[in-house]
Amino acid sequence: MPAPLLYANDSPGQYPKSWYAATAQALPPFPQLRGEQQADVCIIGAGFTGLSAALHLAQAGYKVVVLDAQRVGWGASGRNGGQVGSGQRQDQDELEQQYGKTQARALWDLALDAVTLVKTLIAEHQIKCDLQSGIIHADHRKRLVAHTRAYVTKLQRDYQYADIRFLDQHEIRHQVGSSAYFGGSLDLGAAHLHPLNYALGLARAAADAGALIYEQSAVQTYNKASPARITTQHGSINAQQVILACNGYLDGLDPKLAARIMPINNFIVATRPMSAVEQQSIIRARHAVADSKFVVNYFRFSSDQRLLFGGGENYSFQFPTDIKRFVQPHMLKIFPQLADIELDYGWGGTLAITRSRMPCFMRLAPNVFSAAGYSGHGVAMATLAGKLMAEVVGGTTANFDVMSQLKTPTFPGGALLRWPLLVLAMTYYSMRDRL
């Protein structure tokens, strides 16, 4: 049966009422799947992962079918903070401790490849998605600043990464108009963009390359036979290879994968447009910002001068009834001077996390592959994941293997008990953020 999350908070076949949807470079709807088809590869999910895989496979000459239960870019890919971050979700210090310096370096290089891939696809396919450089990582506690300074030095020295620099308290408060931060870093190799327009651009490019995309075609069942059979309400696909690109909307489609990823909800508001003076008092240079809290606050300015502020999570199927009111307190803790500003949009979306906060790449059968659980670091990594799975279909496994060797343990209790246990864990970390 279709995943409840696909229909719990949104109208079928419609994008949520977000600032992204209101400013999207809209595509005509793709048809529903009807009848039986044959394909070399069937991709389930039309977000960044699935669309990137479809584009790369179609360009390589494969017959590709993409199935999505809603619309292309409808899920987290079209609702997120738009930050194209450098590195992996875990710091290189942690990766070196867990995997050794050689594999940590390979993971760093793949993360840089991911950012480069996003920028390259945007340029090659002329995707209009407001790409801008620069992400500030802001420390919300004084005790974190020394580690940030040391980590910036480590990246510069050990990884030859020259695009990052340390920000002391004076400079970060010059860059970000808030007394909430005590230091941080500025990464000019990272970037930010309009994620829904990026997803729509990938869909357009994939379709132009020959991929067949079907919307409102929720997958009901699939098997791992050769060829695999994938069924929807009105049709079916027989495919030699299958790519699962469902992320937080996997539900029960594959229990082995579901036990390793957890869907959670995150929320964003968009203010009214601000004047140039107002903008400079919030973020001086129009970089994106993400802070050091476990439940991250992230914010940036849109192309039409609105502050897009993301903050707060919940761990049930249902979104808050008033998302603007839910997010506003998080925004005001950082920017109390915005107490009276109008909030024109508020929306939520579902992403997927793992226990390790590193993505879960898996070969579920000889002909079935998946990547999911990007843990809030998915714009670049999901794009790369699609490319890596396309490489595996073509017989090149080295880069996929680097990612699939990461430890992605199951949640205690598997899919059944992960929700209540996660609520307990997130309550703990939320309390820790306040200390």
C-alpha positions in Angstrom: 0.0 0.0 0.0 1.2 3.6 -0.6 3.1 5.1 2.3 0.9 7.2 4.6 3.4 10.0 4.7 2.8 10.5 1.0 -0.8 11.6 1.7 -0.8 12.6 5.4 -0.1 16.3 5.0 -0.5 17.2 1.3 -3.1 17.0 -1.4 -2.5 14.3 -4.0 -0.7 15.5 -7.1 -0.2 19.1 -5.8 3.0 20.8 -4.6 2.7 22.2 -1.1 2.0 25.9 -0.8 5.6 27.0 -0.3 7.6 29.9 -1.5 9.4 27.4 -3.7 6.2 26.2 -5.4 5.0 29.8 -5.8 8.3 30.7 -7.7 8.9 27.4 -9.6 9.8 27.0 -13.2 6.8 24.7 -13.6 6.8 21.7 -15.9 3.6 20.3 -17.4 2.5 17.2 -15.5 3.9 13.9 -16.5 1.4 11.1 -17.2 0.4 8.3 -14.9 1.7 4.9 -15.7 -0.9 2.8 -17.4 -0.4 -0.7 -18.8 2.7 -2.8 -18.9 6.2 -1.7 -20.0 9.7 -3.0 -20.2 12.7 -1.1 -19.1 16.4 -1.6 -18.5 16.1 0.3 -15.2 13.1 1.3 -13.1 13.7 4.1 -10.6 11.2 4.5 -7.8 11.2 8.2 -6.6 11.6 11.4 -8.6 13.7 13.5 -6.2 17.3 14.5 -6.6 18.5 10.9 -6.3 16.1 9.4 -8.8 16.3 12.2 -11.3 20.1 12.3 -11.2 20.2 8.5 -11.8 17.6 8.8 -14.6 19.6 11.6 -16.3 22.9 9.7 -16.1 21.4 6.4 -17.2 19.4 7.9 -20.1 22.5 9.8 -21.3 24.3 6.4 -21.3 21.7 4.9 -23.6 19.6 2.9 -21.1 15.8 2.7 -21.3 14.8 4.3 -18.0 11.4 4.6 -16.4 10.9 6.8 -13.3 7.9 6.3 -11.1 6.8 8.9 -8.5 3.7 8.7 -6.2 3.2 12.5 -6.4 5.1 15.0 -8.6 8.8 15.3 -9.6 10.6 17.1 -6.8 7.5 16.9 -4.6 9.2 15.6 -1.5 12.2 16.8 0.5 14.0 17.6 -2.8 11.5 20.5 -3.4 11.1 21.7 0.1 14.5 21.8 1.8 16.8 24.6 2.8 18.7 24.6 -0.5 22.2 24.3 1.0 24.8 22.5 -1.1 27.2 21.7 1.7 30.9 20.6 1.4 32.1 17.5 3.1 30.0 14.6 4.5 27.4 14.9 7.2 30.0 13.9 9.8 33.2 15.8 10.2 36.4 14.4 8.9 37.7 14.0 12.4 34.9 11.5 13.2 35.3 9.7 9.9 39.0 9.3 10.4 38.4 7.8 13.8 35.8 5.4 12.5 37.3 4.4 9.1 40.9 5.5 9.0 42.5 8.3 7.1 42.5 6.6 3.7 38.7 6.0 3.6 38.0 9.3 5.2 39.9 11.0 2.4 37.9 9.0 -0.2 34.7 10.2 1.5 35.9 13.8 1.5 36.8 13.6 -2.2 33.4 12.1 -3.1 31.7 14.9 -1.1 33.6 17.5 -3.1 32.7 15.6 -6.3 29.0 15.9 -5.2 29.2 19.7 -5.0 31.0 19.9 -8.3 28.4 17.7 -9.9 25.5 20.0 -8.8 27.3 23.0 -10.2 28.2 21.2 -13.4 24.6 19.9 -14.0 23.2 23.4 -13.4 25.6 24.9 -16.0 25.3 22.1 -18.6 21.5 22.1 -18.5 21.0 25.8 -17.9 19.0 25.2 -14.8 17.7 28.5 -13.4 17.8 27.9 -9.7 19.4 31.0 -8.1 22.8 29.3 -7.4 24.9 31.4 -5.0 28.1 30.6 -3.2 28.9 30.5 0.5 27.6 28.8 3.6 28.4 30.0 7.1 28.5 27.4 9.9 27.7 29.2 13.1 28.6 28.0 16.6 25.8 28.5 19.2 28.1 27.9 22.2 31.5 29.5 23.1 32.9 26.0 23.9 32.5 25.0 20.3 34.7 27.8 18.8 38.1 26.2 19.5 37.1 23.0 17.8 35.9 25.0 14.8 39.1 26.9 14.5 41.1 23.6 14.7 38.8 21.9 12.2 39.2 24.7 9.7 43.0 24.5 10.0 42.8 20.7 9.6 40.8 21.0 6.3 43.2 23.6 5.0 46.3 21.6 6.0 45.3 17.9 5.6 42.7 18.1 2.9 44.2 21.1 1.0 40.8 22.8 1.1 41.4 26.5 0.6 37.8 27.6 0.3 37.1 27.7 4.0 38.1 30.2 6.7 37.5 30.7 10.4 35.3 33.4 11.8 35.8 34.7 15.3 33.0 36.2 17.4 33.5 39.7 16.0 33.4 38.6 12.4 30.5 36.2 12.7 28.4 38.9 14.4 29.4 41.2 11.6 28.3 38.7 9.0 25.1 37.5 10.9 23.1 40.1 12.8 22.6 37.9 15.9 24.1 37.7 19.3 23.4 34.0 19.4 26.6 33.0 17.7 30.2 33.0 19.0 32.3 31.9 16.1 32.2 29.7 13.0 33.4 29.3 9.5 32.7 30.5 6.0 32.8 28.0 3.2 32.9 29.6 -0.2 33.1 26.3 -2.0 29.7 25.4 -0.7 26.6 27.0 -2.2 22.8 27.4 -2.0 20.0 27.3 -4.5 16.2 27.1 -5.1 15.8 23.3 -4.6 12.5 22.8 -6.4 13.7 24.6 -9.5 16.9 22.5 -9.4 14.8 19.3 -9.2 12.5 20.5 -12.0 15.6 21.3 -14.1 17.0 17.8 -13.5 13.6 16.3 -14.5 13.5 18.4 -17.7 17.1 17.3 -18.6 16.3 13.6 -17.9 13.2 13.7 -20.0 15.1 15.4 -22.8 17.7 12.6 -22.6 15.0 10.0 -23.1 13.9 8.9 -19.6 10.2 8.2 -19.2 8.8 9.9 -16.1 5.4 8.9 -14.6 3.8 11.0 -11.8 1.0 10.0 -9.5 2.1 6.4 -9.9 2.7 5.1 -6.4 4.5 1.8 -6.4 2.5 -0.8 -4.6 4.8 -3.8 -4.8 8.2 -4.7 -6.3 10.2 -7.9 -6.2 13.9 -8.7 -6.6 13.5 -11.2 -9.4 15.4 -10.9 -12.7 13.7 -9.2 -14.3 12.1 -7.4 -11.4 8.4 -6.6 -11.5 7.1 -3.2 -10.2 3.4 -2.6 -9.9 1.3 0.5 -9.5 -2.5 0.9 -9.4 -2.8 1.2 -13.1 0.3 -0.4 -14.5 3.5 -2.4 -14.1 7.1 -2.3 -15.2 9.4 -5.3 -15.9 13.0 -4.1 -15.4 16.4 -5.6 -15.4 17.5 -3.3 -12.6 15.7 -1.3 -9.9 16.8 1.8 -8.0 15.0 2.8 -4.8 15.2 6.6 -4.4 12.4 7.0 -1.9 14.3 8.5 1.1 11.8 9.5 3.8 8.8 8.2 1.8 9.9 4.6 1.6 7.4 3.4 4.3 7.1 -0.4 4.0 8.3 -0.8 0.5 11.5 -2.5 1.7 11.6 -3.5 5.4 15.4 -4.1 5.4 16.0 -0.5 4.3 13.2 0.9 6.4 14.9 -0.4 9.6 17.9 1.8 8.8 16.3 5.1 8.0 13.9 7.3 9.9 11.5 9.8 8.4 11.3 13.1 10.3 9.6 16.4 9.5 11.2 19.8 9.2 9.7 23.2 8.6 10.5 26.5 6.9 9.0 30.0 6.9 9.4 32.8 4.4 9.1 36.4 5.5 7.9 39.3 3.4 10.5 40.8 1.1 13.0 42.9 3.0 14.8 46.1 2.0 18.6 46.0 1.3 19.2 47.7 4.7 17.1 45.1 6.4 18.8 42.2 4.7 22.3 43.5 5.6 21.3 43.7 9.2 20.4 39.9 9.1 23.0 38.4 6.7 25.5 40.9 5.4 26.8 39.0 2.3 23.8 36.9 1.4 25.5 33.6 2.3 23.4 30.8 3.7 23.8 30.0 7.4 23.5 26.7 9.3 24.2 26.6 13.0 25.7 24.0 15.4 22.5 22.9 17.2 21.6 19.2 16.9 18.2 20.4 15.6 19.8 22.8 13.2 18.6 26.3 12.4 19.3 27.2 8.8 18.5 30.4 6.9 19.3 32.4 3.8 17.8 35.1 1.6 15.7 34.2 -1.5 16.0 35.8 -4.9 13.1 38.2 -4.1 14.7 39.3 -0.8 12.7 37.1 1.7 14.4 35.5 4.7 13.9 31.7 4.4 14.3 30.3 7.9 14.2 26.7 8.8 13.9 25.5 12.4 12.1 22.9 14.5 11.3 19.2 13.8 8.6 16.8 14.8 8.4 13.1 14.8 4.9 12.1 13.9 3.1 11.8 10.6 1.2 15.0 11.0 2.6 18.5 10.5 1.7 21.2 13.0 -1.6 22.9 12.2 0.1 26.3 12.1 3.6 26.0 10.7 4.3 29.7 10.8 3.6 29.8 14.5 5.6 26.6 15.0 8.8 28.0 13.4 8.5 31.6 14.5 9.9 31.0 18.1 13.0 29.3 16.6 13.5 32.3 14.3 13.0 34.9 17.1 15.6 33.2 19.3 18.2 34.0 16.6 16.6 37.3 15.4 14.5 38.9 18.1 14.4 42.0 16.0 12.0 40.2 13.6 9.2 39.9 16.1 6.8 42.0 14.0 7.8 40.9 10.5 5.1 39.3 8.4 5.5 35.6 7.5 4.1 35.0 4.0 4.7 31.3 3.7 5.2 28.3 6.0 5.7 24.7 4.9 6.9 21.4 6.0 8.6 18.4 4.5 9.8 14.9 5.3 13.4 13.9 5.2 15.2 10.8 6.3 17.9 10.3 8.9 20.1 7.4 9.9 21.5 6.6 13.3 25.0 7.5 12.1 23.8 10.6 10.3 25.6 9.2 7.2 23.7 8.2 4.1 22.7 4.6 3.7 23.8 3.1 0.3 22.8 -0.5 -0.1 22.7 -3.3 -2.7 19.5 -5.0 -1.7 19.8 -7.7 -4.3 22.1 -8.3 -7.3 19.9 -6.0 -9.4 18.4 -3.7 -6.7 20.2 -0.6 -5.3 19.2 2.2 -2.9 20.6 5.4 -1.4 18.7 7.3 1.3 19.0 8.8 4.8 21.0 11.9 3.8 20.2 13.4 7.3 19.8 17.0 6.1 22.8 16.9 3.8 21.1 15.7 0.7 21.2 18.3 -2.1 24.7 17.5 -3.2 24.9 13.9 -1.8 21.6 12.8 -3.3 22.6 14.1 -6.7 25.9 12.2 -6.4 24.1 9.1 -5.2 22.0 9.0 -8.4 25.2 9.2 -10.5 26.9 6.5 -8.4 24.0 4.1 -8.8 24.0 4.8 -12.6 27.7 3.8 -12.6 26.9 0.5 -10.8 24.3 -0.3 -13.5 27.0 0.3 -16.0 29.4 -2.0 -14.2 31.6 0.5 -12.3 31.2 -0.1 -8.5 34.2 1.6 -6.9 32.6 4.8 -5.7 29.3 3.2 -4.7 31.3 0.7 -2.7 33.0 3.5 -0.7 29.6 4.7 0.4 28.0 1.3 0.9 30.8 0.3 3.3 29.7 3.0 5.8 28.2 1.7 9.0 24.4 2.2 8.9 23.0 0.3 11.8 19.3 -0.4 12.2 17.2 1.6 14.6 16.6 -0.4 17.9 13.4 -2.3 17.4 13.5 -1.9 13.6 10.8 0.0 11.8 8.2 -0.8 14.5 9.8 0.8 17.5 12.0 3.4 15.9 9.4 6.2 16.3 9.0 6.2 20.1 12.7 5.6 20.6 13.6 8.5 18.3 11.3 10.8 20.2 13.1 10.0 23.4 16.5 10.6 21.8 15.5 13.8 20.1 14.1 15.1 23.4 17.5 14.5 25.0 19.4 16.3 22.2 16.9 19.2 22.2 17.6 19.6 25.9 21.3 19.4 25.3 21.1 22.3 22.7 19.8 24.5 25.5 22.7 23.8 27.9 
